[in-house]
Amino acid sequence: MVEEVKEAFSDAPIQEFTSCKELAIAIKINEKAIKKSKQDFNQTILLKDCYILAEQFTYNPERTEEPLFIMVMSENPFQVIKVDLPVKKIENIKPLYKTFEYSISGTNSTELLFAKPVKVNLTLQLTIFFNEETGKVVTNLVLDKVDEKAELETAKATKEEVLKIIKDFPFLIGFVGIKKMIIPILFDDDAVFQEIKGIDYSTFTGKGFSQFLTRVEIYGESSRQEIKVPVFITKPKIYVNMSNLDKEAVTLMRAMNYQVDNYTFDNNTTFIPILFGDISKTISDLENSNQISELKMATYVNSIIVKEYKEQIEKLIKNNPLSIEDIKEISMTTDEIKVFTQIASMLIKDKYKFKKEDLQIMKAIFNTKTLLADNKPFVSRDIETLLSVIAFYNVAKTKNPEYKESQSQSLSDTIKAIIDRQYQIPFVDFKNMFIKDYGVSEKKFEEIVGNVIENEGFIEIRQQENKTGPESENIILTKSIETFLGE
């Protein structure tokens, strides 16, 4: 074997490939080498994790109908390679399409065929030799064996890890997705998107179902024909880059099956739309529209989210989507996740850092029915007030064990007890907690607290007797804040 051949194939008895494109390139390299060396080349190929896209037939009246070749597709639907079939047809091929070079009058069937993608490993025999008579290199890539590959479920340990991430950070749900649901991801900037590794997404163009199809040419003995392939059928989930998410697109993604010519494909893919835009404007648009209910649950991403949760995000991207039954395993419902994603979106909009505990406190102390179900506009001033209450509570429970969550009364009752007793905490501790937990500057903190104290009257500063300077100030939550927190 000449040196150029060795660059394409090793001396191993079986050469493995997982991409049609890589195999085709290796064959091309060998063809050039064989043309120079005039040596015959034989190699057994294992093409792994692929799909038999189409089986091409010819018809000869003097013989029975015989297959001629198959088109093999690797995971990327745009990568295909032609493989010859032996004279004796191999049975368990299970192609997505069966095409005919010539048709006999009256034999065309209008019956819809259900095509299910079957992942296979193919053993192929590759032979390349130089034909002295024609002066050309002849290449034969012939199918030898088909092994259907059973899909392994996500390992239990991996699944538990994914579920723990969702339980701790439900606002990241869009990255893993839930089967049969549309949960979009909105990035506030393309640069933020580029920070995340592992998202392999498609950009759909066109209108209607045509945007979900790619076209593959099948070459016959004397002509060629084109078949249309749904670009997503082999994938458990697919991230889609979209300029907007209208009702028609959602309806298409949600469809149970798709008809392409005389073939019907089940839709087992979870679509995860990716959009880029202003988070604040998007939330405002959602509050004013009930046309697409799925958008009430969404994952919003800015630079803070990527910085804080990059590791968790990339783990979710690598895993298959969860089912509603999976979510039940962590004692959560989709409605709860919807609440958490919506509250988180409001914090993300104003670029606050936060923990899940912050979301839980908000959910516990605020009237979520008014906040979420009735689409009440939730403005930045409301967030400022809620964060002030949470920061106050977090300081209070570190200084007074009576206010910790372990006590029997509800969190809402605990907050009200703090208000009723006019419990005081040092202003400097409140300030340090607020700046540390929510990632704001000192200037931003002063602006926020100024709004809550002066404009809303929900916090009051009290001067300690016989003390001066910053350490002399205490703050309390005023009685008027109970009207904001609701029942």
N, C-alpha and C positions, 0 to 999 in steps of 0.2 A: 504494500500500500504506500503510495507516495505521500510526501509530507503534507500536501494540500488536502488530501483525503483525510488524514489524521486530524486535521482541524475540525472536520465536520462530524466524524464518527470515531469512537474509541475502538480498542481491540476487544472489548467485552463481547461475549456471545450474543447478548441482547442489548440493544440501545433503547433507552427510554426517552419519551417526549411527552409533554403535556400541552403543547401548542401546535396546531396545524401549521402556523406560520413558521415556527422554528424548524419543524420537520421539512417543510418545503425549501427553506433556505439551505439546510444541510444537504438535501438532494442536489440542489443547484451547484453547490460547491463541489460535490463528488462528480457530477457530470462533467465539469470543466477539467477535473483531474483525470478522469477516465479518457477524455478526448486526447490528452497529452500522453498518458501512459499506455493506452490501448489494452489495459488489464481489465479483466472481468471483476465485478464487485458484487458480493452477496452479503446481506445483513438481515437479521431478524429484528424487527422494530416492535416495541410496545408503546402504543399511543394511549395514554391514560386519561381518564376523566373527560371523555368526549361523548358526542351524540351523533347518531347516524341521521343526517338531515333528510336525505332523499335517496330513493332507490330508483335507478333509471332502467327502463325496460325498452327492448326493441321487439318488433313483431315480424316474423317471417312466415308466410303461408305454408311453406314446406316443412316447417318445424313447429315445435310448441313455443309458447311465449317464454323468453329467457331474459333474466336480468343481465345487464351489461356492466354496470358499475354503481358505486354508491358515492355520495358526497358526505364527507365527515366534517362535523363542526366541533371545534373546541369551545370552551366556555364563553369566549367572546364570539357572538354570532357573526361577526364580520370575518372570522378566520375559518376558511374551509379548505379541504383538500380532496382531490379525486382519488378513489381507491378502486382498482379493478376487482371484479368478482371471478372466482374460478368457474370452470364450466359447470361443475356441480354446485348448485346454489346452497349457500349456508343458510340454515333455517332461522335461528333466533336473532334476526337483524333488527326488527322493530323500528323501521324508519319513521320519521315524522311525516314524510310525504312519500307517495308513490307516483312517479311521473311516467308518461308514455311517449315514446318517440313517434310512433305511428298508432293510430286508433282504428278499430274496425267499426264500421257503421252499425249503430244500434247497441253498441256495448258500453257506451259512456253512461255512467250511473250518476244520478242527481242526489243519491243518498249521502248525507253528511257523515264523514268519518271522524271519530274522536281520536285525536292524536295526543298521546301522552309522552312527554320526554323521558327517555330511559338512559341513564348514564351508564357508559360501558368502557371497558378496557379492550382495545383491539390489538391482536397479534397480527403483524403484517410481514410479508416477505418482500424485501427490496432487492431487485437485481438491476445492475447497470452494466452494459457492455457496448463495445464499439463495433458497428456494422461496417465491415470492410467494403462491401458492395456499394452501399449508399454513402459511405463516408460520414455517417451520423451516429450519434450516441443514442442508444435505445434504453429507456427506463421503464421497468414494470414494478408497480407497487400493488401487490395482490393481498386481499384479505385471507387470513388463515384461520382465525378463531375470534369469537365474540364472547366476552365474559361480562355479564350484567353486573353492575356494581350497586350493592345495597347501600343506601345512604345511612350513615351512622348518626344517631341522635347526639346532640350536644352532650358532652360528658357531664355527669351529675355535678361534679365539683365546679365546672365552668358555669353551668346553669345557675347554681347556687350563688356564685360570685356575681353574675349578672343581676339576679333578683335582689341581692343585697344592695347593689348600686342603685337600683330603681327604688328600693325601699328608703334608702338614705337620701337619694337625690332624684325624686320623681320628676322634677322639671327637665331632666335629661332624656325623658322617655322617647323623644323623637329619633334619637340616634340609633336605638335598637328597633323601635317600631312595635306595634301590636297588630297581629294578623287581623285582616278584614276591617281595619280602621285606617283612616288617612290622618296622619299627624305630621304636619309640615314643620320644617326647620327654617327659621328666618335668621340670617346673618346680617348684622348691621353694616358690614363692610367686607368686600372680597378679600382684603388682606387678613382678616380674622379667619376666614375659611381656609386660607392657604396655610395657616398654622397647624391645622389638623391633618394627621396622616391616616390613610386607609380608606377614605371615601372614594369609591370608583363610581362616578355618576355619569349619566347620559344626558345629552341635551336633545330634547324632542323638538322637531320642527314640523310645520304643516298643521292642518286642522283635522279634527275628528280622529277616528281610529287610525288613519293613515300615518299619523305621527308616531305610532307605536310599532310600525312595520319597517323592516329592512328588506331589501331585494337581493336575491342570490340567483346568479345565472347558472343553469344546468346545461352542460354541453352534451349533445348527442353525436351520433355518427355523421349526420349531415346537416344538423341544425342546432339551434339552442333555444331554450325557453327560460322564462324567469319565474321563480316562485317567491312568494312573500312570506317572511318569517317574523312572528312577533319577537321583538328584541329581548323580551324579559322572561320568556317561558321557562328557561332553565335556572332562573335565579330565585331564591327564597325571598329576597328583597332587592330593591333597586332604588338608588337615589336619583332623582330627576331634577335637573336644573330648569326652572321655569320662570318666565318673566312675571307671571301672575297666576293665580289659582282661581279660575272661574268655575262655575257650576258644571259646565260641560266636561271639563277636564276631570273633575272629581267623579262625575258619573261614569266616565270611561274607566278610570282607575278602579272603581268599585265594582265593575261588572263581574259577574260570576264566570262568564266564559266569553270567548271571542270567536267569531266565524271568519275564516279566511278562505275564500273560494269554497270548495266542498269539504273543508276541514274545520272542525271545532276544537278549540284549545281551552282547557280549564284554566281559569285565572287563580293560581295559587301563589302569586307574587304579592308581597306587601310593598306598595309604592310609598316612597318617602320624598315628597317634593322639597326642593331646596330653593329658597328665594333670597334675594338680596335687596335690602332697602332700609328705610327709616323705621325703627321699631315703634317709636311713639306714634307715628302716622298709621302704621298697620293696626296697632291696638285700637286707636280711635276709629278706624274704619270698621273693625270687627264689632265694636260696641254699638255701631249704628246699623249693623246688618245681621240678620238672622238667616240669610239665604244658605250659607254653608255651615251646618252645625259642627262639622269636624274641626273647623278653625277655632272653636272655643277651647280646644286643647291643642297647644302648639309648643314647640321648643324654640325659645329665643336665645340668640347667642351674640355676645359682644366680647371684647378683649378680656374683660374681667372673668367671664365664665370660662373661656379657654385657658386662661392662666391658672385658675383655681381647680379646674376639673379635667384637664387635658388627658390625664392617664385614664380616668373613668370613661371619658367620651370615646377614646380609641378602643377600649375593651368592648364597649357596646357596639361600635361599628363592626367589629370583627365577628359578632355573633348573629345567629339567625333571629328573626323577630319572635317575640313572645306571644303567647295566646292569652285570652282572657282568663282561662283556667290557671295559667302560670301566675298571673297577677293575684289570683285568689290564694295561692300558696303563701304569699307574704301578707295575707289578711288586708288586702287593699282592694278597692273597687276602681273602675275607670272614672267614676264620678269624683272620687277623692283625688285621683291623679289630675283630673281636670281642674279642680280647685287649686291644687298646688301649682300647676303650670301657669294658671292665670295670675295668681298672687305673685309668683316669681317673675312673671313677665313685667309686672309693674315696677318691681325693684330693678330689674335689668334695664328697663327703659330709662331710669334715672341714674344708671351706672353705680348702684350700691353693691358692695359685697354682702353676702348673707349666708346663713346656714339653714339647714332644714328645720332646726329648732325655731328659728325666727318665723318660718312659714307656719309651723304648728301653732305657735303662740298667736299669730294673726288669725288663723282659722278658728282658734278657740275663743278669742276675745271679741271678734267682730261678727256682726250679723252677716254671715256669708250669703244668705238668701238675697238680701238687698244688694250685697256687693257683686254677686256673680249671676244668679239666675235671672234677675230682672234687668241685667245689662245697665246698671247705674254707672254713669261716667265716674271713673275713679281717678282723681287728679293727683298731681304730685304733692299737694298740700296734705292730702289724706295719708299718703305714705310717710311724710315727715312726722305726722302725729303718731302713727302706729309705731314707727321706729323709736320715737321718743319714749313711748310707753314701754316697749320691749327693753330698751336700754335701762330705763328706770327699774323695771322689774328684775332684770339680771343683777343690777347692783344691790337691790333690796334683798334678794334671796341669798347673796353671798354674805351679807351683814346680819341677816336675821333668819335663822333656821326655820322659823315659823312659816316663812313664805316659800319654802321649797316645794317642788311638785309632788313630793312623797306624801304630803298631807292628804287627808280624806276629801276635803272640799275641792271643787273644780277650779281650774285656773282662772276662769272668769270671776268666780267668787273671791279668789285670792286677790286679784287686781282690785276688785271693789272694796275689799277689806283694807287694802293699802290706802285707797282714796278716802274711805270713811274715817280712818284713824289719822289722816293727814300725816302719814309716815314720812319722815324727812331723810334724805340722803345727801352726802356732800356733793356740791355741784362739780368739784374737780374730778371726783370719781365717775360721775355721770358723763362728763366730757371725755375722759380718757376711754371709757368703755365704748362710747358712741363712735369716736374716731377710729379706734382699733377694730371694732366689729364690722363697721360698714365702709371702711376704707375711704373716708372723706378727709379733706384738708381741714386745718383749724379755721380757715376763713369760711369754708362751706358749712362747717359745724355752727359757727356763729350766725350765719344767715338762716340756717334751718331752725335753730332754737329761737332765734329772734321772731321768726314767723309763728312758731307754736306758742311762744309767750305773749307777744304783743298783739298779733292778729287774731289768734284763736282764744287766748286766755286759758289754755289747758294746763300750763305749768306756771308755778309761782316761785320766785326766788325769795328766800328769807335770810336775813342777816343774823348771824349768831351773836349773842351778847358778848361784849368784852373781847371781840376778835376783829381783826382787820385783814385786808388782803384777800387773795383768791381762796385761801383756805377757810375763810370766815363765812362763805355762802353755802346754804343748804337749799334744796328745792323740794317741792311737793307736787303731786298731781292734784289739780283742783277738782271740786265736785262737778263742775260743768262738763268735764270730759266724759262723764257717764252718758250724756246725751249723744256723744259721738260713738261711743262703744256699742250702744244699743243693748237690747235685752238678750 
